[in-house]
Amino acid sequence: MSEKKQQEETRSGRAVRRWLYAGLGALVLVLGGAYLYRIDAVNRLLGTAHEVGEAQQAGERSREAREKFRKTSEKLAASETNVANLAIPTGSDGFFAPPLEDEIPEDDFGESIRRGREIFLNPGANATEFVGNSLACANCHLDAGRRPNSAPMWAAAGMYPTFRGKNQMINTMEDRMNGCFTYSMNGSQSPSGGPPPPGHQIYKDLESYFHWLATGAPNRVDLPGSGYPTPDKPEADYDPARGEKVFEAQCAVCHGDDGQGRQDMNGRYAFPPLWGPDSYNWGAGMHRVNTAAGFIYANMPLGLPYSLSPQDAWDVAAYINSHERPPDPRQTGSIEEGDPGMSVAEAAERFHDHMGYYGREVRGTVIGAGQDAEPADAPSATGTVVPEQ
């Protein structure tokens, strides 16, 4: 074989090898890219995996837990086995996993659930006649009543009827909702002058929503994540003066320097007022320092749960609740004992024997007389119309 021919064959072999290497390299890049995409490596490098991937995974885990529960339920029902042994659907965090919004059934009951959800998110638009401020149920029961340690509604739904120390009587879920409209929603200063009357469709829709959220949860069981996990009262007690500094550093950016909240371009509160005429009144449970401390400790600042120390949570709760707000509707007089009706002092003795500032002197003034509500207009979030009774 001539030297020239050998050189040509050598070059041809090298070309073939280069093509093979190039092909293998492309295949490696494709497979490697697919793998990196699958494990969400790009988002991890960009720092967005926590925001995107984790939310998707949480939703998938919730669906998986609920699907497992559904299949187990069907299997046990078919075999006539005691369904009390069913596993409770839980997420990766160990808390109960309520169903997702797109799992609401497409039937009449589903319509009631949807109405209840919209009332819960925006009562000012969807229960207008019975709301005397611009707060929403979801301000204190976060993530539409789903979030653990924020008094989630899936934990409350199966606990009623029950005895309540606050009013020393058996309460139904409707009783509790009536109280929320009366005190947290300041219903006495609403267009109707009070909460929805007994048996109103609003109660039925809200209870439908709560019942649906609790799908798979056992009745009469104090589930993990229920209520607000109030930390022990600190040895240094609680102090509004210290709390003011915490508020300025941690809360004012969202709730405003004056605690009156922040509104979006449509006039709807993005962050609710914490005191003053458009906040919860003196009868609401959140005006108790210990209750507010538990909510704040586990949920605030928003998105940063447990970032405040227990001491800071108690102090800032004291600061927030040492301001005037709408009056307790059970108190009809003023601070002066001679006025007709029940005075602040009398109401304090009868209804406010707990950790709070109602009827106490703060910054040189006895608080509790209240400020009349001046609610801002709350544009409708969805246009939901509650059926007529």
Phi, psi and omega in degrees: 000134182290156180298325181295319181293322178298320180296321179295318180294324178296316179296321179296320179295320178297320180297317179298317180296320179298317178298318178297314179298319180297317179298316178297320179297318178297319179298318178298318180296317181296311181295319179296318178296319178298320180294315180298321178297318182297321182270005175066035184293324181297314178298325179294318179294324181277351179082015181254357182299321181298323184282319185266303185297317184293321179296318179295317181296320180298318178296319179295319180296322178297315180297316181299316180297319181289323178294321177298317179298318181298314181295319179296320180299314180296319181296315181291323179296321180293327183264005180058033177276154180298115183285356179293344181271006180297143175286142179279128179299124179228152175271183182294340180276358178088356179269160177305141181253100179288160179295160180270161186302322182285002175263002176297130184295150180267068179209188183298322178295322177299323177296320177295320178300314181296318178298317179299320179297318181290324174298316181299319182281328184211072181296331180298331179265329190250357174216042192308318186296343188242014184241126183251013174211190183250022177278167176228154178305323184288353175292327181252340177244086194293163179055048178057035178082015185258335192285129175299149179065017174233040183048058183295148185285337176293335178277331183276331190303322184267009184259359182242147005290152177202164178276136179240131179292333183301318180240008174054047179202167175287130179244138169268173176298324177296322176301316180296317179295322176302318178295323179295318177294322183291317188254302183291323178267000178053050186299336181295340178249024176274170178305327181273346181084009179182184180284172175302143179292162181306138177080005182296151181301330179302316178297318182297318181291318177297316180293327174299316179297315180296317180299318179294318177302328184270014179305119180095350180275142179285152175279152174060030178238129178281091186289148174303137180092000178283154177065200177244127183281080184294124177289158179303145177300128184292154180299329180279010182063196177239150189215120179299328181295316175294322181296329178299320179293321177296317180300313181299323184277327191242339191243328188297331182300329179260317187265000178087151180300329182262008178071013185266013175079178178228137183253152176276184185294343179267002180087003179271141181292121170278326176227127192285156172291141184260344174205180181090185190292344184250019180252187177293153184270181186289355177265350183289145180300332183290347178283351174284132185298319182293321178295313179297323179298319179295316178298313182296314183301318185271348190225347187237152352302155185305126181088356181231060181298146177061021178274340174272149174287158175306320179299313180297321180297315178295317183294315182288330174296320178295319180296313181300316185269011173260014177253157178289153180207179180303149186292155170294121183297346177280348181253115188252350179264199176239189184296328180291128184298335185281349181290149178293158180087189181273125181282169176300317181298318179292318179294323179298318181291324186276321189242350191234042177274070182202187182283099180192176184250003179301127178078006180253157178277126179227127181051040174085003182226136174283123183257153181138342180296330174092160175241131179298143183291142173226065187295140174284154177298139180244100181300149181293137179280326188225348185078015180299136177245123178284131182301147174292150177285000000 
